[in-house]
Amino acid sequence: MRRLTAFLVAALVGATAVPAGAAVAAPAPESAAAAGLVEPAGAGERAASPVAAASATAVVPRAVSTYTGPPEPLSRYVPQVACDPVVRPGVAKLRDLLRATYGGSLGPTTRSCDNGRTEHSDGRAYDWMLDITDPDDAADASAFLGWLLGPDAQGVEAGNARRLGVMYVIWDRRIWGSYNGVWKAYSGSSPHRDHIHISLSWDGAMGRTSFWNGATLSGYDYGPCQLYVGEPVPRYTSRNTSPCPAPVVRRAPAPVRSMVGGVPLTGDWDGNGRAE
């Protein structure tokens, strides 16, 4: 049985990048069914919230910086499109803050790129390991989710989720999404009774939001864009404030007619990095 602690740690933990892979595989349980504003696998009937509002005496995380303005808008849904499982700084901060506040061990962040679209494979998700059958773990989950999605210190609903850039959370066969603001029954294969899954926006994952910096961030980060269907997506490099266009099928180059007695020319005619 774990005892609650109430001190803060916000250490950054990095990881080594891996080569960008092909477009991610078919969606996994903690993912959207397709790119775009499509809900993850929790589409379905509304479900009662699995938590009560955090009480004044509940042990909850505390912001590192002093708020200087209102919270950010609720995050838009920007699904994983690239294979780049690097632990992002905002994810590392949130992971370490949860451990410092509640104790316990560190949970997993990244996954290999054959797990589908989960935001684990681009470094924006964290699994906080809790056992719903353990009373202390269940109390920690309730306190955290009540603090995250209830009114913040300024009375804004889901204010801390806004300030952290939380995109969705899954716990005990329920999912809350920033893109609809409600709990729904979760239809994925994992019941999520042994961990809370937390997916962050790109701004949240990069630690840019007001929870860490004390200033309200404007605009949205849409992350890297897939330009061509079935082709690799560039790694994340910088903030992208423009929505990504739908990927298109790359057109094959027109055949080149040979000339009798002519000298063949070679070159990267279609921009794929290989000489033809």
C-alpha positions as CSV (number, residue, x, y, z in Angstrom):
1,M,0.0,0.0,0.0
2,R,1.5,3.3,-1.0
3,R,1.6,6.4,1.2
4,L,0.9,9.8,-0.2
5,T,3.7,12.4,-0.5
6,A,3.4,16.1,-1.2
7,F,6.7,17.4,-2.5
8,L,7.5,18.5,-6.0
9,V,10.1,17.4,-8.5
10,A,10.2,18.5,-12.1
11,A,13.3,16.9,-13.6
12,L,13.6,16.5,-17.3
13,V,14.4,13.0,-18.6
14,G,15.5,12.6,-22.2
15,A,15.8,9.6,-24.6
16,T,17.6,8.7,-27.7
17,A,15.7,9.3,-30.9
18,V,15.2,6.5,-33.3
19,P,15.0,6.8,-37.1
20,A,11.7,7.9,-38.5
21,G,9.7,5.0,-39.8
22,A,7.0,4.5,-42.3
23,A,3.6,5.8,-41.6
24,V,2.2,4.3,-38.4
25,A,0.3,1.1,-38.5
26,A,-3.4,0.5,-38.0
27,P,-4.9,2.1,-34.8
28,A,-4.3,0.5,-31.5
29,P,-6.7,0.5,-28.5
30,E,-5.5,3.9,-27.2
31,S,-5.8,5.6,-30.6
32,A,-8.1,7.3,-33.0
33,A,-9.7,5.3,-35.8
34,A,-8.3,7.6,-38.4
35,A,-6.4,10.9,-38.7
36,G,-8.3,14.1,-38.2
37,L,-10.8,15.1,-35.5
38,V,-11.9,11.5,-34.9
39,E,-12.4,10.4,-31.3
40,P,-10.1,7.6,-30.0
41,A,-11.7,4.3,-29.2
42,G,-14.1,5.7,-26.7
43,A,-16.7,6.8,-29.2
44,G,-20.0,5.6,-27.9
45,E,-22.4,6.3,-25.1
46,R,-21.6,8.8,-22.4
47,A,-20.3,7.3,-19.2
48,A,-20.5,8.6,-15.6
49,S,-17.3,10.2,-14.4
50,P,-15.2,7.6,-12.5
51,V,-14.1,10.3,-10.0
52,A,-15.5,12.9,-7.7
53,A,-14.2,16.4,-7.5
54,A,-11.0,16.7,-5.6
55,S,-11.6,17.9,-2.0
56,A,-9.7,20.7,-0.4
57,T,-7.6,18.2,1.6
58,A,-6.8,15.9,-1.3
59,V,-3.1,15.6,-2.3
60,V,-2.9,17.0,-5.8
61,P,-0.1,18.3,-8.0
62,R,1.0,21.9,-7.8
63,A,1.9,24.1,-10.7
64,V,5.6,24.9,-11.0
65,S,5.0,28.5,-12.0
66,T,2.5,31.2,-10.9
67,Y,-0.3,31.6,-13.3
68,T,-0.4,35.0,-14.9
69,G,-3.5,34.7,-17.0
70,P,-6.4,32.4,-17.9
71,P,-5.8,28.8,-19.0
72,E,-5.4,27.8,-22.6
73,P,-8.4,26.6,-24.6
74,L,-9.0,22.8,-24.5
75,S,-6.5,21.0,-26.7
76,R,-7.5,20.1,-30.2
77,Y,-7.2,16.4,-31.2
78,V,-4.0,16.0,-33.1
79,P,-3.3,12.2,-33.5
80,Q,0.1,10.6,-33.9
81,V,1.3,10.4,-37.5
82,A,5.0,10.0,-37.2
83,C,7.2,7.3,-35.7
84,D,9.6,9.1,-33.3
85,P,9.4,7.6,-29.8
86,V,11.4,10.3,-27.9
87,V,10.4,11.3,-24.4
88,R,9.3,14.9,-24.8
89,P,10.2,17.4,-22.0
90,G,6.6,18.1,-20.9
91,V,5.8,14.4,-20.7
92,A,8.9,13.9,-18.5
93,K,7.9,16.8,-16.3
94,L,4.4,15.5,-15.8
95,R,5.6,11.9,-15.1
96,D,8.1,13.1,-12.5
97,L,5.5,15.4,-10.9
98,L,3.0,12.6,-10.5
99,R,5.7,10.4,-8.9
100,A,6.7,13.2,-6.6
101,T,3.2,14.0,-5.5
102,Y,1.9,10.4,-5.1
103,G,4.9,8.2,-4.9
104,G,5.2,4.9,-6.7
105,S,7.4,3.9,-9.6
106,L,7.9,5.6,-13.0
107,G,5.5,4.2,-15.7
108,P,6.3,3.8,-19.4
109,T,6.3,6.7,-21.9
110,T,7.4,5.6,-25.4
111,R,6.6,2.5,-27.4
112,S,7.9,1.0,-30.6
113,C,6.3,2.1,-33.8
114,D,4.4,-1.1,-34.5
115,N,1.8,-0.4,-31.7
116,G,-0.5,1.7,-33.9
117,R,-1.5,5.3,-33.3
118,T,-1.2,5.9,-29.5
119,E,0.9,9.0,-29.1
120,H,3.3,6.8,-27.2
121,S,5.2,6.4,-30.5
122,D,5.8,10.1,-31.0
123,G,6.6,10.8,-27.3
124,R,3.4,12.5,-26.3
125,A,1.8,9.9,-23.9
126,Y,2.4,8.5,-20.5
127,D,1.0,5.5,-18.6
128,W,0.7,6.2,-14.9
129,M,0.7,2.8,-13.3
130,L,-2.1,2.4,-10.8
131,D,-4.0,-0.6,-9.6
132,I,-7.7,0.1,-9.3
133,T,-8.1,-2.8,-6.8
134,D,-5.6,-1.1,-4.4
135,P,-7.5,1.5,-2.3
136,D,-4.5,3.9,-2.2
137,D,-4.1,3.8,-5.9
138,A,-7.8,4.2,-6.5
139,A,-7.8,7.2,-4.1
140,D,-4.8,8.7,-6.0
141,A,-6.5,8.3,-9.3
142,S,-9.7,10.0,-8.0
143,A,-7.8,12.9,-6.5
144,F,-5.7,13.5,-9.6
145,L,-8.6,13.2,-12.1
146,G,-10.8,15.4,-10.0
147,W,-8.1,18.0,-9.8
148,L,-7.3,17.7,-13.6
149,L,-10.9,17.9,-14.9
150,G,-12.7,19.8,-12.2
151,P,-12.6,23.6,-11.5
152,D,-9.1,25.0,-11.1
153,A,-8.1,27.6,-8.6
154,Q,-9.7,30.2,-10.8
155,G,-13.0,28.2,-11.2
156,V,-12.4,27.1,-14.8
157,E,-13.7,23.6,-15.6
158,A,-10.8,21.3,-16.6
159,G,-8.5,24.3,-16.0
160,N,-5.5,22.1,-15.1
161,A,-6.1,19.9,-18.1
162,R,-6.0,23.1,-20.2
163,R,-2.8,24.3,-18.6
164,L,-1.1,21.0,-19.0
165,G,-2.2,20.5,-22.6
166,V,-4.0,17.2,-21.9
167,M,-5.7,15.8,-25.0
168,Y,-7.3,12.7,-23.5
169,V,-7.1,10.4,-20.5
170,I,-8.3,6.8,-20.2
171,W,-9.1,5.0,-16.8
172,D,-11.4,2.2,-15.8
173,R,-13.0,1.7,-19.2
174,R,-13.8,5.4,-19.5
175,I,-12.2,8.1,-21.7
176,W,-12.3,11.9,-21.3
177,G,-11.4,13.9,-24.4
178,S,-10.5,17.6,-24.6
179,Y,-12.2,17.6,-28.1
180,N,-15.6,16.8,-26.5
181,G,-15.2,17.6,-22.8
182,V,-17.2,14.6,-21.6
183,W,-16.5,11.1,-20.2
184,K,-17.5,8.2,-22.5
185,A,-17.4,4.5,-22.3
186,Y,-14.1,3.3,-23.6
187,S,-14.3,0.4,-26.1
188,G,-10.6,-0.5,-26.5
189,S,-9.3,-4.0,-25.6
190,S,-7.5,-2.8,-22.5
191,P,-9.8,-1.9,-19.6
192,H,-7.1,0.5,-18.2
193,R,-7.6,-0.6,-14.7
194,D,-3.9,-1.0,-14.1
195,H,-2.9,2.4,-15.4
196,I,-4.1,5.8,-16.5
197,H,-3.2,6.7,-20.0
198,I,-2.5,10.4,-20.6
199,S,-2.0,11.8,-24.1
200,L,-0.8,15.4,-24.5
201,S,-1.0,18.0,-27.2
202,W,2.3,19.0,-28.8
203,D,2.5,22.1,-26.7
204,G,1.8,20.1,-23.6
205,A,4.3,17.4,-24.6
206,M,7.0,20.1,-25.2
207,G,6.3,21.8,-21.8
208,R,5.3,25.1,-23.3
209,T,2.0,25.6,-21.5
210,S,1.1,27.8,-18.6
211,F,1.3,25.1,-16.0
212,W,5.0,25.1,-16.4
213,N,5.7,28.6,-17.7
214,G,3.1,30.8,-15.9
215,A,1.9,32.5,-19.1
216,T,-1.0,31.5,-21.3
217,L,0.1,30.1,-24.6
218,S,-1.8,31.2,-27.7
219,G,-2.5,29.2,-30.8
220,Y,-2.1,25.4,-31.4
221,D,0.8,23.2,-32.4
222,Y,-0.3,20.7,-35.1
223,G,3.0,18.8,-35.2
224,P,4.6,17.2,-38.2
225,C,2.5,16.7,-41.3
226,Q,2.2,13.6,-43.5
227,L,2.5,14.8,-47.0
228,Y,2.2,11.6,-49.0
229,V,0.0,8.6,-48.3
230,G,1.9,5.6,-47.1
231,E,5.2,7.4,-46.8
232,P,7.3,8.3,-43.7
233,V,6.5,11.5,-41.8
234,P,9.3,13.9,-40.8
235,R,10.3,14.0,-37.2
236,Y,9.0,16.8,-35.0
237,T,11.4,19.8,-35.2
238,S,9.5,23.0,-34.3
239,R,6.1,24.4,-33.5
240,N,3.7,24.2,-36.5
241,T,0.7,26.6,-36.1
242,S,-1.0,25.6,-39.4
243,P,-3.4,22.7,-39.7
244,C,-1.9,19.8,-41.8
245,P,-3.5,19.2,-45.2
246,A,-4.8,15.8,-46.0
247,P,-2.0,13.6,-47.4
248,V,-2.1,12.9,-51.1
249,V,-0.8,10.1,-53.3
250,R,2.5,10.9,-54.8
251,R,2.3,11.0,-58.6
252,A,4.7,8.7,-60.4
253,P,7.1,10.4,-62.8
254,A,6.3,10.3,-66.5
255,P,8.3,7.6,-68.4
256,V,11.4,9.0,-70.3
257,R,11.7,7.9,-73.9
258,S,15.1,6.7,-74.9
259,M,17.0,8.0,-77.9
260,V,18.8,5.6,-80.2
261,G,22.5,6.2,-79.7
262,G,21.9,8.7,-76.8
263,V,23.5,8.7,-73.4
264,P,21.2,7.8,-70.5
265,L,20.9,10.5,-67.8
266,T,20.6,9.6,-64.1
267,G,19.1,11.8,-61.4
268,D,16.7,12.0,-58.5
269,W,13.8,12.8,-60.8
270,D,11.0,12.1,-58.3
271,G,12.6,13.5,-55.1
272,N,12.7,10.1,-53.3
273,G,16.4,10.3,-52.5
274,R,17.5,7.7,-55.1
275,A,18.9,8.2,-58.6
276,E,16.9,6.8,-61.4
